[in-house]
């Protein structure tokens, strides 16, 4: 396959979720509403906007894919990497921010 057809085997790109047509339509509607509010009063818009983000916080530093890369000769076997079990666990952290900075941070167990 590789030599004759010049094909490579690749992994599919991971996406967080598939959006339905209704979900996409709602996102457009909310974006249009926010844009209309901004155009009506740009000075106060950012002062009243609150955003939220969440992330997993690990009790250890997992090695990244880049950190685990190794050089290998074409004839040598591929290096093996075993999955490390997190013994200490992790927590979900949610952060709420406005134009001034962090409003509140919540850790979920």
ABEGO torsion letter per residue (X at the ends): XAAAAGBBBBBBBBBABBBBAAAAAAAAAAAAAAAAAAAABAAAAAAABBBBBBBBBBABBBBBAAAABBBBBAABBBBBBBBBBBAAEBBBBBBBBBAAEBABBBBBX
